[in-house]
Amino acid sequence: MPGCVMSIFGAVPKRIGGVEMFARDLSSQLASAGSRSVVCFRREPVESVRRFLEMPGTTIDVVPDTSGLNWTACRHVARLLRRYRPGVFHVSFLGLVSLYPWLARCCSVRHIPLTDQASRPEGYVSTRSVWWKRAIRRVLTWPPERVIAVSDCAAQFDEALGLVRSGKVARIYNGVDLTRPLGNGRLFRGKCSIPVNRAVVLGSPAIHGICRPNGDRGSRHMDRAGRRSDRRGCLRRCRCVLPVAALAGGVWLRDCRSHGLP
């Protein structure tokens, strides 16, 4: 299928979130350029997400188990590559070491970029691997021509890992599309019991490490945030809002309150 871009996302499309918005915007821009887009997820999208993603020139497919070293998934991906015959094969949220790039190269795919969405532990320092480790990784992941990192930290890690040639790691920050409707702020305040005289502060567990229960990484971030806000006199004027995933089991909710974050 000439001019086709096939993207595999290691995510479950159960709501319209950042991954789904990116997939739709990618498909829209490819359609405007005269190319087709094939987007693959771990499961079938729920109906609302499917309607959001469906547009002319876009095909939605499923790779049930996207583990990079899972033979069943590899066979499924190989069938999809033979069916759609993309010119570009893009993998995201699946790690950097997998068999997919080799499958794509064997199926005559010309361009194979990878996106590194991984989060490293707090205080992690990138160090260059010894030459023989870099050589083994380079053989295992030889086909990718470029790695796209979502942060400077991730880009430094990828350079040190040596998966691609020096200078072939690009950093493109994650972002929020502010052109889309943001919903009803007054309704949100009422649902969350946030007074109109309080500013809303949004926190991201993926950035601040709050969603990682191992260790005290998230707790330290909340402690710093609480002390900083208290010094600035912000606690009386704001309300901190965290995603539900960060508050699983009520652990982080209790930590937020113990550190003085309302």
SULVENKA-V978785 format. One record per backbone hydrogen bond with DSSP energy under -1.0 kcal/mol. CO is the residue of the C=O (numbers start at 0). NH is the residue of the N-H. E is the energy in kcal/mol with one decimal. If there is no record, write none. Layout:
BEGIN
<<CO NH E> <CO NH E>>
END
This chain:
BEGIN
<<2 35 -1.6> <3 86 -2.5> <3 87 -1.5> <4 37 -2.8> <5 89 -3.0> <6 39 -2.7> <7 91 -2.4> <8 10 -2.2> <10 41 -2.2> <11 13 -2.1> <12 45 -1.8> <14 16 -1.3> <16 20 -2.4> <17 21 -2.4> <18 22 -2.6> <19 23 -2.2> <20 24 -2.6> <21 25 -2.8> <22 26 -2.3> <23 27 -2.5> <24 28 -2.5> <25 29 -2.3> <26 30 -2.4> <27 31 -2.1> <29 34 -3.2> <30 33 -1.5> <35 4 -2.3> <36 58 -2.8> <37 6 -3.2> <38 60 -2.4> <39 8 -2.9> <40 62 -2.9> <45 49 -2.7> <46 50 -2.4> <47 51 -1.6> <48 52 -2.3> <49 53 -2.3> <54 57 -1.8> <56 36 -2.6> <58 38 -2.5> <60 40 -1.7> <66 69 -2.0> <67 98 -1.8> <69 73 -2.3> <70 74 -2.5> <71 75 -2.0> <72 76 -2.8> <73 77 -2.4> <74 78 -2.0> <75 79 -2.1> <76 80 -2.6> <77 81 -2.1> <78 82 -2.0> <79 83 -2.9> <80 84 -2.1> <86 110 -1.9> <87 5 -2.9> <89 7 -2.6> <90 114 -2.3> <91 9 -2.1> <98 102 -2.2> <99 103 -2.7> <100 104 -2.5> <101 105 -2.5> <102 106 -1.3> <103 108 -2.5> <104 107 -1.6> <110 88 -2.5> <111 144 -1.2> <112 90 -1.2> <113 147 -3.7> <115 149 -1.3> <120 123 -1.8> <129 133 -2.1> <130 134 -2.2> <131 135 -2.0> <132 136 -2.4> <133 137 -2.5> <134 138 -1.9> <135 139 -2.4> <136 140 -2.3> <138 141 -1.1> <145 113 -2.3> <146 169 -2.7> <147 115 -3.1> <148 171 -2.8> <150 154 -2.1> <151 155 -2.3> <152 156 -2.0> <153 157 -2.5> <154 158 -2.2> <155 159 -2.1> <156 160 -2.3> <157 161 -1.4> <159 128 -1.7> <164 167 -1.9> <167 146 -1.9> <169 148 -3.3> <175 177 -1.1> <183 187 -2.1> <184 188 -2.4> <185 189 -2.0> <186 190 -2.4> <187 191 -2.2> <188 193 -2.7> <194 197 -1.6> <198 238 -2.6> <200 240 -3.2> <203 207 -2.5> <204 208 -1.5> <208 211 -1.4> <215 219 -2.6> <216 220 -1.8> <217 221 -2.3> <218 222 -2.4> <219 223 -2.6> <220 224 -2.6> <221 225 -2.7> <222 226 -2.4> <223 227 -2.9> <224 228 -2.5> <225 229 -2.2> <226 230 -2.3> <227 231 -1.7> <228 233 -3.0> <233 236 -2.0> <233 237 -1.0> <236 198 -3.7> <238 200 -2.6> <240 202 -2.5> <242 245 -1.1> <243 246 -1.6> <246 249 -2.4> <249 253 -2.0> <250 254 -1.9> <251 255 -2.9> <252 256 -1.9> <253 257 -2.4> <254 258 -1.8> <255 260 -2.9> <256 259 -1.4>>
END
